[in-house]
């Protein structure tokens, strides 16, 4: 359980700050500033942060209980399920299958960041920072599924 809590804190920090704090070559804050308004980036940070802070608060609230109530476990599970679906639809489906021109234009702000995955045609390639972020989301989803079952 402690690992799950630490993982969620790290994920929360990623969600809140990866569009704001420059960590070259893993992100390109200047490109984000040119592409997205401060309001849009703030809104994204708030929405993504809320998607992690809510299950984190629930985890912390019931940490010392021998068994989490079912509605709490289902809530945590659904938050990470929807985050997982979001990562797959926004990054992995376009990478593995096909990126629309609109999608490529929207994701051009990540072109100068570090990538380690091979190109697949001219599809969008998930950058290293987002791969790490997605692995964390997927780990939270797997752990929440384990606790639910």
Secondary structure, DSSP 8 states (H G I E B T S, - for coil): -HHHHHHHHHHHHHHHHTTTS--TTT--HHHHHHHS-HHHHHHHHHHHHHHHHHHHHHHHHTTTSSS--HHHHHHHHHHHHHHHHHHIIIIIHHHHT---HHHHHHTGGGTTS---S---TT-----HHHHHHHHHHHHHHHHHHHHH-
